[in-house]
């Protein structure tokens, strides 16, 4: 009897979360079907996902019309729509959360991306989102900007579970783990039960290849071409090495003794951007126990290399990963420059999506008022 590829991932210790959410998925039952048939045990959202969901199709027309009749403004309308979708998804995943003691069955919602450089604003928004969703299995997403690090610590210190997002560099990942552990230390001082506080660190994968492959193509040498499609996996594998290192320290041991659970690495942006690459490039290359992989539905339906799924491909690839980054450096491709650019572009993309969403919903509200 052979199991499905997604079941094999689950058996290998990988938690599969869907990188998408919409009212249509909730109402049609397609999300429940992915839970039942594809081993999906969580969901992530971001500003771009909500922008696409709310502005395409007619799923939200009645909701927006209702908000227009109430006299709601655009900010309140979007806040209500997004938090309602997330709360309903949390209800859907409640049995998974109960079965895994809160480790899985998680649904993430991100703070307003325009607050990414505003520590105090992020802290306030995180608390507001947590209160409005009102579900224990929600994760509040906070970008891993320098300003976000303090907000991550402060939010965890109040007992709120956090998904740290938009991590590209190994140095920043170390800072994120430090912020997480500091947050738990403060939460402990504040009297919170550490076993109830959960966190993941979303380390982005495919965008690293997109940018570095562009630079390799510009070089055009055989040596450069041989490195295409390797940087993303290499970077993530070295992140897992950092995870193993920083969650085996004396500092972490004290927190674990008090009931704390480690902040799991989450592989984000795992849909391939280059059609020349297999859909599962950022799945089978990053198998390890205790990780989360957020996938688009296309990847869930892909054909997996079953042998790759069952092995611990991360820890066996540390030497190759280091060699890949060293070879890129030798070609003059600056790792530091690439990851800094990707953070800026990632934030800019989310802000642009949010502004577009505000504009589209404002227009929809206006049209609804005129029609009433």
C-alpha positions in Angstrom: 0.0 0.0 0.0 1.5 3.3 -1.1 0.7 6.6 0.7 0.3 9.9 -1.1 3.2 12.3 -1.5 1.6 14.8 1.0 1.1 11.9 3.5 4.8 11.1 3.1 5.7 14.7 3.9 3.6 14.5 7.0 5.2 11.2 8.0 8.6 12.9 7.6 7.6 15.6 10.1 6.8 18.4 7.6 3.6 20.3 8.4 1.8 21.4 5.2 0.1 24.8 5.3 -1.7 26.3 2.3 -0.5 29.7 1.2 -3.9 31.0 0.4 -7.3 31.9 1.8 -10.5 33.3 0.5 -14.2 33.4 1.2 -14.8 31.2 -1.8 -12.4 28.5 -0.4 -14.3 28.6 2.9 -17.9 28.6 1.5 -17.3 26.0 -1.2 -15.7 23.5 1.0 -12.5 23.3 -1.1 -10.4 24.2 1.9 -11.9 21.4 4.0 -11.2 19.0 1.1 -7.5 20.0 1.2 -7.5 19.2 4.9 -9.1 15.8 4.3 -7.2 14.8 1.2 -3.9 16.7 1.0 -2.7 16.7 4.6 -3.1 20.5 4.9 -2.9 21.5 8.6 -2.7 25.3 8.5 -3.1 28.4 6.3 -1.1 31.6 5.8 -2.3 34.9 4.4 -0.6 38.1 3.4 -1.7 41.4 1.9 -1.3 40.2 -1.6 -3.4 37.1 -1.0 -6.2 39.2 0.5 -5.9 41.8 -2.4 -6.3 39.0 -4.9 -9.2 37.3 -3.1 -11.3 40.4 -2.4 -10.9 42.2 -5.7 -11.4 39.2 -8.0 -14.8 37.7 -8.5 -18.0 38.5 -6.6 -17.6 36.6 -3.3 -17.3 39.8 -1.2 -19.9 41.9 -3.0 -22.7 41.4 -0.5 -20.3 41.9 2.4 -19.1 45.2 1.0 -22.6 46.3 0.2 -23.6 45.6 3.8 -20.6 47.6 5.1 -21.6 50.5 2.8 -25.1 50.4 4.2 -23.7 50.6 7.7 -21.6 53.7 6.7 -18.3 51.9 7.3 -15.1 53.4 5.9 -12.7 51.5 3.8 -10.2 50.6 6.6 -12.9 49.2 8.8 -14.4 47.3 5.9 -11.1 45.5 5.0 -10.3 44.9 8.7 -13.7 43.3 9.2 -13.6 41.2 6.0 -10.1 39.8 6.6 -10.5 39.1 10.3 -13.8 37.3 9.6 -12.2 35.1 7.0 -9.4 34.3 9.3 -11.7 33.6 12.3 -13.8 31.3 10.1 -10.7 29.5 8.9 -9.5 29.1 12.6 -12.9 27.4 13.3 -12.3 25.1 10.4 -8.8 24.1 11.7 -9.9 23.9 15.4 -9.9 20.1 15.3 -6.4 20.0 14.0 -5.3 22.5 16.6 -6.8 20.4 19.3 -5.3 17.2 18.0 -1.8 18.7 17.8 -2.0 20.8 21.1 -1.9 24.0 19.1 1.3 23.2 17.1 -0.7 23.0 13.8 -4.2 24.1 12.9 -2.9 27.6 12.7 -4.2 30.5 10.5 -2.0 33.6 10.0 -3.0 37.2 9.5 -0.6 40.0 8.9 -0.4 43.4 10.4 -1.0 46.3 8.0 2.2 46.3 5.8 2.5 50.1 6.1 3.4 49.6 9.7 6.5 47.5 8.9 8.8 50.3 10.0 6.7 51.4 13.0 7.4 49.4 16.1 4.7 50.8 18.3 2.1 50.8 15.5 2.9 47.1 14.9 2.4 46.2 18.5 -0.9 48.0 18.7 -2.1 46.4 15.4 -1.1 42.9 16.5 -3.1 43.2 19.7 -6.1 44.6 17.8 -6.0 41.7 15.2 -5.6 39.1 18.0 -8.6 40.5 19.9 -10.8 40.8 16.8 -10.1 37.3 15.4 -10.6 36.0 18.9 -9.3 32.5 18.3 -6.5 30.7 20.1 -5.1 29.2 16.9 -4.5 32.5 15.1 -0.9 33.6 14.4 -0.2 37.3 14.0 2.3 37.9 11.2 4.9 40.5 11.8 7.6 41.4 9.2 11.2 40.8 10.3 12.3 44.3 9.8 14.7 45.9 12.3 11.8 47.8 13.6 9.7 44.6 13.7 12.1 42.7 16.0 11.1 44.7 19.0 7.5 44.3 18.1 7.9 40.6 17.9 9.4 40.4 21.4 6.7 42.7 22.8 3.8 40.8 21.2 5.0 37.4 22.4 5.5 38.8 25.9 1.8 39.4 26.1 1.1 35.7 25.3 0.1 36.3 21.6 1.5 33.7 19.1 3.4 35.1 16.2 4.4 34.2 12.6 7.5 36.2 11.8 7.6 36.9 8.1 9.8 38.1 5.2 13.1 36.6 6.5 15.7 36.4 3.8 19.1 36.5 5.5 20.8 34.2 8.0 21.9 37.2 10.1 18.3 38.5 10.3 17.1 35.0 11.1 19.5 34.8 14.1 18.0 38.2 15.2 14.5 36.8 14.9 15.3 33.8 17.1 16.8 36.1 19.6 13.7 38.3 19.5 11.5 35.2 20.0 13.5 33.9 22.9 13.5 37.4 24.5 9.7 37.5 24.1 9.3 34.2 25.8 11.5 35.3 28.7 9.4 38.3 29.2 6.2 36.2 28.8 7.5 34.0 31.6 8.1 37.0 33.8 4.6 38.2 33.0 3.1 34.9 34.2 2.1 33.4 30.9 2.0 29.7 30.3 4.8 29.3 27.7 3.3 26.0 26.4 0.4 28.0 24.9 2.6 30.5 23.0 3.5 29.3 19.4 5.6 30.8 16.7 7.0 30.1 13.3 9.8 32.0 11.4 8.9 32.4 7.7 12.1 32.1 5.7 11.5 33.0 2.0 13.0 30.6 -0.6 12.0 31.1 -4.3 12.6 34.9 -4.4 16.3 34.3 -3.5 16.6 32.2 -6.7 14.6 34.7 -8.8 17.1 37.5 -8.0 20.3 35.5 -8.0 19.4 33.6 -11.2 18.9 37.0 -12.9 22.4 38.0 -11.9 23.8 34.6 -13.0 22.1 35.0 -16.4 23.8 38.4 -16.7 27.2 36.8 -16.2 26.4 34.2 -18.8 29.3 31.9 -18.1 29.0 28.1 -17.8 30.1 28.4 -14.2 27.3 30.9 -13.5 24.6 28.8 -15.3 25.6 25.7 -13.2 24.5 27.6 -10.1 21.0 28.5 -11.2 18.2 27.3 -9.0 20.5 26.4 -6.1 20.8 29.5 -3.9 17.2 29.3 -2.5 17.5 25.8 -1.1 21.1 26.4 0.0 20.1 29.5 2.0 17.2 27.7 3.6 19.3 24.7 4.5 21.8 27.0 6.3 18.9 28.6 8.1 17.9 25.2 9.4 21.5 24.8 10.7 21.1 28.1 12.6 17.8 26.8 14.0 19.5 23.6 15.2 22.3 25.7 16.8 20.2 28.3 18.6 17.6 25.9 19.9 20.3 23.7 21.6 21.8 26.5 23.8 21.7 26.8 27.5 19.4 29.8 27.1 16.9 27.8 25.2 17.2 24.9 27.7 15.9 27.2 30.5 12.9 28.2 28.4 12.2 24.6 27.3 12.3 23.5 30.9 9.6 26.1 31.6 7.4 24.5 28.9 8.4 26.6 25.8 8.1 25.1 22.3 10.7 26.0 19.7 9.9 28.5 17.0 9.6 26.3 13.9 11.2 27.2 10.6 8.5 27.8 7.9 9.5 27.7 4.3 7.7 30.5 2.6 7.4 31.4 -1.1 7.8 27.8 -2.1 6.0 28.0 -5.4 8.6 28.0 -8.2 8.9 31.2 -10.2 10.8 29.7 -13.1 8.8 27.2 -15.1 12.0 25.4 -15.9 12.1 24.1 -12.3 10.0 21.3 -11.0 7.0 22.4 -8.9 8.4 20.5 -5.9 11.9 22.0 -5.9 11.4 23.9 -2.6 9.6 21.0 -1.0 11.7 17.8 -1.6 14.9 19.8 -1.1 13.8 21.0 2.4 12.5 18.0 4.2 13.2 17.8 7.9 11.3 17.0 11.0 9.6 20.0 12.7 9.4 22.3 9.7 6.4 23.9 8.1 6.1 24.3 4.3 3.6 26.7 3.0 2.5 25.8 -0.5 0.3 27.0 -3.3 -2.3 24.5 -4.3 -0.5 23.8 -7.5 2.4 22.4 -5.5 0.1 20.2 -3.5 -1.1 18.6 -6.7 2.4 18.0 -8.1 4.1 14.7 -8.6 6.7 14.2 -5.9 10.0 12.3 -5.9 8.9 9.8 -3.2 12.5 9.0 -2.2 13.3 12.6 -1.6 10.2 13.1 0.5 11.1 10.5 3.0 14.6 11.6 3.7 16.1 14.4 5.9 17.4 16.4 2.9 18.3 19.5 4.9 20.9 18.3 7.3 22.5 16.1 4.6 23.0 19.2 2.5 24.9 21.7 4.8 28.3 21.3 3.1 26.8 21.7 -0.4 24.8 24.7 0.8 27.9 26.5 2.1 29.8 25.6 -1.1 27.0 27.2 -3.2 27.0 30.5 -1.4 30.8 30.5 -1.5 30.8 29.9 -5.3 28.3 32.8 -5.7 30.5 35.1 -3.7 33.5 34.1 -5.9 31.5 35.2 -8.9 30.9 38.6 -7.4 27.3 38.1 -6.4 26.9 39.8 -3.0 24.7 37.8 -0.6 24.3 40.8 1.7 23.1 43.0 -1.2 20.7 40.4 -2.5 18.9 39.7 0.8 18.7 43.4 1.6 17.1 44.1 -1.8 14.6 41.2 -1.4 13.5 42.5 2.0 12.8 46.0 0.5 11.1 44.6 -2.5 9.0 42.2 -0.4 7.7 45.0 1.8 7.1 47.3 -1.1 5.1 44.6 -2.9 2.8 44.1 0.2 2.4 47.8 0.7 1.4 48.2 -3.0 -1.1 45.3 -2.8 -2.6 46.9 0.3 -2.9 50.3 -1.3 -4.5 48.7 -4.4 -6.9 46.8 -2.1 -7.9 50.1 -0.3 -8.5 51.8 -3.6 -10.6 48.9 -5.0 -12.7 48.5 -1.9 -13.2 52.2 -1.6 -14.6 52.2 -5.2 -16.8 49.2 -4.4 -18.2 51.0 -1.3 -18.9 54.1 -3.3 -20.7 52.2 -6.0 -22.7 50.3 -3.4 -23.8 53.6 -1.7 -24.9 55.0 -5.1 -26.9 51.9 -5.9 -28.7 51.9 -2.6 
